[in-house]
Amino acid sequence: MKEPLRTFQKQFVRRALAPGVDVAALSIPRGNGKSWLAAHLLERCLTPGDELHVAGSEYLLCTASIEQARLVYRFIRTELEPTGGYSFIDSTTRISITHRASNTRLRVLSSNGRTAFGIVGCPLLVADEPGSWEVVGGTLMYDAITTALGKPNSPMRTVFIGTLAPSMSGWWHDLVNDGSVDTTYVQALQGKVEAWDTWAEIRRCNPLTAISPDFRKRLLVERDAARVDSRLKARFLSYRLNRPSGDESEVLLTVGDWESVTAREVPEREGRPIVGVDLGGGRAWSAAVALWSNGRVEARAVAPGLPDLDEQERRDRVPPGTYSKLYNMGQLEIAEGLKVQPPAVLWEMIMEAWGKPLMVVLDRFRLAEFEDAVKRGARLEPRVSRWSESSFDIRALRQMALDGPLAVDEDSRALLATSLSGSMVKSDDAGNTRLVKKGNNNTSRDDVAQALTLAAGALARKPKPAVVRSLGLAG
């Protein structure tokens, strides 16, 4: 690449490519040229005459998504295309570069390890942002790579480049935290938590601030915001100081948020509410949350009748009596004798508790069944599950919880608290967020929290009443 390497990049490349090293890992905060460095290495592999070039070989780039791979690919293509002699493929499902004269290729490898076994004859595999690999935490893919490394007379070496976050544990953390040993070289740049908001420490952990005024400005803005918001602080630590701190960045509402919500005086019902609905299937519950424009919140849920509540409590690992108490309080209904609760049961509960809603916002899952149950009894707003929309909903809910007017009716607090404790927030590489279950196989009751988040987003999107100003003219 024509752009010169920075000092920390030169050090890493020199030691990663040293004789006897077959695994190298560079862990640094985001925004410091990780994808660019991956592209630098792979461009050298495709350039005849470079020490990394082996004619006729296939080099591999492994990323969490085709979009991430395309970023690296574009860096490489920008440098190689003007020289001529290369073929480029960039489709929705395939990315590759071939040096025609030497038949040397670059291929993108999915981070799905189930299809990756059988890597043979690859001199160099570059893995970009392994912390974002999704399939079983990337373990299957890592196993496939180490299997290829361990084959007799294998020429392969692997370079991992990425930030530790968003994952909080697993093979990638172990690889970085174990450090350099035997044939493995590790270089990690991490900040000191006790000095997290000092500019000297931020600058030390983000070397590219030395050449990018825009990057410096952005980090200072994020630092100032993180000083007053614990969730933003956790995110800043994870992505700007490479110190994963997902405790508060990964919860939907913090303890402080919940205390603010429950400390507010709950207003009376005014008008018709927006109702968020989360329809469950299999072991999941179905839930509905009513949110009035003045911030009042009420919640209800429907659980399958089979298995019984005692068995559901054991399966979900909650204290005995938790679900039975919600049932006795009238916050939880049971679809007797059924493994999957019909949407009609939830709709009847909504009408009985709150009357006709102003609107019902829900995911498209089981939408047709819910439409049959409603029979034009309310305005439905189906939602497509996109990260961007989910991010808006989550921000709206957090803002209402922190600054008002969100206030939960006392009878609904136990149900909501049970659900919030099982609700986590996940971030993608673009900084968007969405709600995910805490646990596997529907053993986490996030259903009510999902419905609350949808309702909050819908209320935030609702057009504000127009302000009519009097001209003060006498009749």
N, C-alpha and C positions, 0 to 999 in steps of 0.2 A: 504494500500500500504506500502511496506517495506521502501520506501524512506520517511524520516521524513518530516513533514510539516514545512514550514518556519513560522516565527512569524506572518506575515500578513495573512497567510492562516489559522493558528490556531485561530487567532482572528475572522476571518470571519466565520469559521465553528462553533465556539462556539456560536456566536451571531445569526447566521442563523438558528441554531437548537434549540434556546432557546424557552421555552414555550411561547405560544401566538404569535409567528411569523409564518405566513404562506406564505410570499413572501420575498425572500432575493435576493439581487443583488450585484455582485462583478464586478466592472468595472476597468480594469487595462490594461496597454499597452500589445501589442502582445509579445510573446516569454517568458512570465513569468509564464508558467505552468497552463494556464486556462483549457486546455483539460485534463491535468494530474489531476487537482483538481476535475474535473467532474468525472473522472474515480475513484478517491479515494472514493467519496461519494457513487457511484453506487456499487463499490466492497463491501463496508460495508453493503449495502442493501441486497446483495446476500450472505452474510456470516452469517450463524446461530450463535446465541449468541451475535451478535452486537445489540446495542440499536436501530439501524435503520432497522433491519431485522424483517419483519412481514411475517411469513410462509404463503404460498399460495397466496401471493400478486403479482401483476404485476407492476414493476417499469418502468418508461419511460425516454428515452433519446431523446431530440428533437434537431436536427441540420439542417443547411441549405442544406446539401448534404449528400449522402451516403458515400462519401469520408471522410468528416469530422467526421461522425459517426464511421467510421471504425478506425480512429485514436484513439478515446476514447475506442472503443471496444478492440483494441489490447492491450492497457494498462491494461484493466481489465483481459483479457484472460491470459496475461503473469503471473499475480499474482494468478489466480484461477486454471488454468489448472493443475499445479503440485499437487494440493491438492486432485484432483479426485472428482467424484460425480457430475460433471457438464456436460451438453450437450451444444454444441456450433454450431450455424448455421451462416455461412458467405457466402452468395451468392451475385450475382450481384444486387439483388433487396431486399434482406432480411438479417437482422442481429438480432440475439437473443442469450441469454444465459439463461439456466434453471438449477436451483439446483434441482436435481431429487428427493431427499429424502423429501424435504419440498414443492416441486412444486412451488418454487418461481422463477419468471421470470423477465428478462429485455427485453424490446422491444424498437426498434427505431421508433420514430414518425417523419414523414415528417413535415417540417415547413409549408406545405400547409394547412392552416387553414380550407379550404373547406371540408377536410376529417377528421378533428380532433375532431369535436363536438361529444359528447358522451363519454368523458373520465370519467370513473367511478371506484371507489375503488382503486385508485393509491395513495399509501402513500407519494411518492416523485417523482416529475418530475424534471429532470435536463436539463436545456436549455443551450447549448454551442454556443457561438458567435451569439446571437440574432440579432446583428447589421447587419449580413449577410443574414438574412432571406429575401427572395425575393418576396413572394406573398403579394402584396399590402403593402409593407414595413413591413411585418410580423404582420400587424394589425389583420388580420383574425385569425392567430394562437394565438396571445395574447388574443383575445376575447374568443377563445375556452378554453384557460387555465383559464382565470378569471371566465368563466361560470362554469367550473368544481369546482373551488375553492369556488364558492358561493352556491353550492348545500347544502341543509340541512344535517347536520351531516357528511359532507365530511371530511375524514381524510387527505386529500391531502395538501401538501405544495410544493412550487416551488422554485427552486434555479436557477437564471440566472447568467451566468458567461460569460463575454465578453468585448471587446473593443468597445468604442462608434462608431468609424469609421467602415465601410465606410459611413453609413447613417449620414445625417447632422441634421435630425429632426425626430419627430415622437414619438411613445409610449416609445421606449427604452430610448431615450434621456430624455423624461419627467420623466420616472421612476427613472433614476439615478439622474437627476438634482433636483427632488423634495426631495430626501434624505429620511432618516428614518422617518416614521410617522405611528402611530397606530400599525398595525400588519405587517408592512413592515420594513425590515432592509436593508440599503444600505451602502456599503463600496466602495468608489471610490478613486483611486490613479491617480491624474492628475498633470502634470507639470505646472510650471509658464512660460507663454509665454515669458516674458521679460528675463528669464534666460534659454531659451530653449537649448542653445548650451554649457552651462557649464557642466563639467563632474559631479559635485556634484549634480546638478538637475537631470541629466540623470540617474545617479546611484540611486538616491532616488526613481525615478519613475519605475525603473527596478530592483527589489530586487534580481532577480536571477543572476545579475552580480557578486554578492558576492561569488557564487559557480561555475561560468562558465567563464573561461578565454576566450574561443572562443566567447561567447556572448558579453563580454566586447570589444573584438577586433572588432567585427562586428558593434557594436553601434558606436564606434569611427570612423570607416571608413564611415558609413552612415552620421554621424554628419559632418565630413569634406566635404563630397560631397554636403550636404545640405547647407553649408555655401556659396556655389558659384552657386547654382541652386535653384531658387525660387520654382519650382515644387517639387523638392526633399525635400525642407524645409517643404512645406505643408504636404507632405507624412510623413516626420519624426515627425512633430507635431501630426499628426493624429494617427499614429500607435506606436510611441515610447514614446510619452508623453501623449497620450490619450486626445488630444485637437483637435477635428475635425477641419480641416482647408482645406476645399475642393475647395476654390475659384480658385487657380491656379493649383492644382493637378488634377482637374477635367475638365480643358479646354484643347482642343487639342493644340492650340497655344496661348500663352499669348500676351498681347498688345505689350510687348517688342519684342517678336519674330516677330510679324507682322511688327513692325516698322523697324526691321533689314531687313526683306525681301523686303519691299517697298523702302528702302533707297539705295539698291544696284542698280548699273547700269545693265540694262537688256541686256544680250548678244543677238546677232543675232541668228537666227535658224541655226543649224549646223547638217546636217544629218537628220535621221528620228527619231521621238520622240517615247518614250514609252507612251501609252495612258491608263490611268486608267478609268474604266467605272463602274458606279453604275446605275443599271436598276431599275426603280421604278415601283410600282404597286399601284392601287387604287389612293389615293390622292397624292402619292409621285411623284417627278420629276425624270427624268433620266438625268444623267450628265456624261460628259467626260472631262478629264484633260490631256493635252499633256505636257510631261516633257522631255526636251532635256538633254543630258548628261552634257551640260555646265550650267544647272540649270534654263534655261528659262522655264516659265510656262505660258500656255494659257488654258482657260476654256470655256466650252459651256454647255448649259442645255436645256432640252425640258420639257415643262409643258403640262398637259392635257388642252384640249380646254374647257372642261366642269368640273366645273363651270368656268366662265370667270375670268380674272386676278383680277378684282376688288373684286370679291367674295373670291378668294384665299387670297388676302391681308387681308380682314376682318377676314377670318377664321384663318389665321396664325398670326394675331395680329401684323402686320408690318405697318409702316407708309404708308398712301395712296400714290400711285404712285411708290412705290419701285420696284415692278415687272414690271410695265409698262415701267419704265426707262430702266431696263435691256433688255426688248424687243426692245425698240427703239434703243438701242446701238448695237443690233445684237448679244448679248450674250445669249439671251433666245429665243428659238423657241416655237411655240404653235402647238400642234396637234389638229387642228381645228375640232370641232364637236365630239371629242372623250374624254371619261372619263379616258382612259388608253392609253398612247402614245406608238405606236409600236416601237420596237427596230430599225426597218429599218429607221425611221426618224432620230434617233441619229446617225446611221452609215453613212447616207448620209451627215449629218452635219460634221462628223469627216473627211470624204473624201474631202469634199469641203473646209474645213478650213485648213487641215494639210496634205492631201494626204495619201498615204499608210503608216501606222505606222510600226515601227520596231517590235512592239508586242502590244497586247491589254490584259491587266490583268483585270479580273472581277470576281465577285462572281458567284456561280453557279445558282443563282436565275434567271430564264428566260433565261438560257444559250442556250437551244435548239432554242428558237426564234431568239436569236442574231446570232447563227451559220447560221440559214437560211438566215438572212439578209446579212451576210458577204459573204457567198458562197466562201470560201477559198480566200477571198480578203486580209486576214491578218493572222498572227500567233496569236492564242488565247491561253491565259494562265488562265484557270479557277482556282479559289481558293476555298479551303474548309475553312469555317469560324471557325477557331480555335483561342483560346485566345493567344496561343504562337505566331502564325503568325501575328496576329493583333498587339501584343506587339512589334514585330520586326519592322513592318511598321510604327507604331507611333514613336518609337525611331528614326528611320531613318529620318522621316519627321522633327521631332524636331531638330535633329542634323543639317540637311541641312538648316533649318530656322535660327538656332542660329549661326552657323559657316560658312554657305555658302555651295553650291553656289546658293541656291534657290532664284530666282528673278522673280516676277510676272509681266507679261506684263501689262502695264497701263490700257489697255482696259478691262482686265479680273479682275481687282482688286475689282470692285464693286460687281461682282457676287460671287467671293471667300469670300469677307468680309461678305456678307449676309449669306453665308453658315457656315462660321466659327463661327459666333455669335450664331448659333443654334446647335453647335456640342460639346458634352461633352465626357469625357473619364471616364470609369468605371474600377475599379480594382477588381480582385478576391482575394481569400485568399492566393494564391501562389505568388501574386505580379504581375501577368500578367494584361494587360490592353486591352481594346477594345473600339471602338467608339459607343456611344449610342445617341439617340435623346434627345434633350432638350424639353421636353413636350410629349404629348400623341397624338395618332390618326393621325400620319403623319402631324402634324401642325408645324413641324420644318424642315427647308430646309437644312439638313445636307448632301444632296446628292453630292454636288460638293466637300465638304470636304472629304467624303468617297472616291471619285474617286482620289483626290489628294493623300490621304494616301496610296492607293493601288499602284499608280504610283511611289511614293517615295520608298516604300518597294521593288518594282520590280527593280528600278534603283540601289538600294543598294545591291541587290542580284546579279546583273549582274557581271559576271567575269571581273576582270580588265585585260587590255591588257598585254600580257607578255612583260617583259623588255628584249630586246636583247642587250647583251653586246659585244662590239667589242674586239677581242683579240689583235688588233693592230699589226697583222702580215703583213709584207711587201710581195707584190706579187712577 
